[in-house]
Each structure stands twice: as structure tokens, then as C-alpha cells.
Amino acid sequence: MGTIVMSGTVVLVILGFGNHLYWLAAVAILFLYLQYGRDASAPSRGSGGGGGGSSSGGSMPADYRSYRDRRDKQAKWERRYRRERPLEARRQQREKSG
């Protein structure tokens, strides 16, 4: 997929010498590829070191793993906040419950 996007971008850049709108199209394609295309292919590389499985099930653990990483990081920051600011944490807990 990356080869097709890169070759298409090169063609648009070459055509852009005659019409500058092609350069804008090339930039848009590169942006969309970097924003969405690489993310879609990342779980297939990340699941290669795992225990195997089908290709359709390969993206599920990576998504769940990233969710768990975010959740654990958030919990770590919340524990740190409560530990470093006990009075503020108690006040927020009272406001939440009462």
C-alpha cells in the first residue's frame, strides 16, 4: 500500500509542474496516508510477536492492549494525584458523592 501511495505522490508532483493543484493533491494524499493508512497497517506488524492467530483477530489484541495501556496510565496518574494532593482529592471526592 505504501508503495502505491508513494508512486502516486511522485506522479502528482511531476504533473504539478504544469498545474499546482496536483501538488496540493499530493500533499493531501500523503497527509491522509500518514494519518489513517499507517495506523491501519500497524496492528498487523505489532501482532507478529504475539502468540499467532488469524489475521482478522490480529488487530483485536493490539487495540485492547492500547486501551489497557491508556487505562493503566490514567489510573497511575490518578493515584499519583491523590498521593501528592490529598486535601484536593478528598474535596473532589466529597463533591462527587454529595
N, C-alpha and C positions, 0 to 999 in steps of 0.2 A: 504494500500500500504506500509506503513512504517513497519508493522509487517512482511510482506513478505520479505522486503529488510533486516531487522534485522535478521530474522531467516536464510536467505540465507547467510548472512555475517558470522553468527556463524558457519554454516556448513562449509563454506570455511576456516574459521580459524581452525576448528578442523581437516579438511583434510590437512591443511597447515603444520601440524607437519610431514607429510610424504613428502610433496612436497611444497617448499617455494613459488612456483608460485601461489598457491592458496591464500596465504596471500596477494600477490600483486593484485590478482583479487578482494579480499575482500576490500582492500583499494580503488581500482578503483570504485567498486560499491558504497561504502559509499561516495566517492567524487562526483560521478555523481548524487547520490540521494540528497545530500546536495546542490549541485549546481543547479540542474534542477527540481528534484522531489518535493521538499518542496515549491518552487516558484509556481509550477503549482497548488498546493492544497491551497495556501494561500488566493486567492481571494474568494474561497467558504466560508472560515471562516470569512473573512472581510465583506462580503455582508450580513451576518446573522443579523447584527444590523440595516440594511437598511430597506427600505420600502417593501421588499419582491420582488417577480418577479419570472421568470422562472430560472431554474438552468443554462441554456445556456446564458441568459442575465445577470447573476450574476457577471461574470468576467469583463464585459464591464465597469461598473461604477468604479471598483477598478483600472483598467488600466487608465481610463480617469482621475480619481482622482489623481493617482500618477503623471500623465503627468501635470495636473494643479498645483500640489504641486511643481514639479520641475520648471515649468514656472514661478510661483509666486516667488519662492525663487531666481531664476535668475534675475527677474525684481527688486526684493528688493536689491540684491547686486549691480545691475547696478545703481539704484537710489542712493545708498549709495556711490558708487564710484564717481558719478557725483557731489554729495554734498561735499565729502571730498577732491576731486581733480578737482576743476572747470577748471583750466587752461589746465590740461591734457585732460579733457573731451572735451573742446572746440577744442583743437588741433586735437583730433581724429575725431571729427565731421567734421572739415574743410577738413581733409584728405579723409574722406569717401565721402563727397559731391563734392569735387573738384578735 
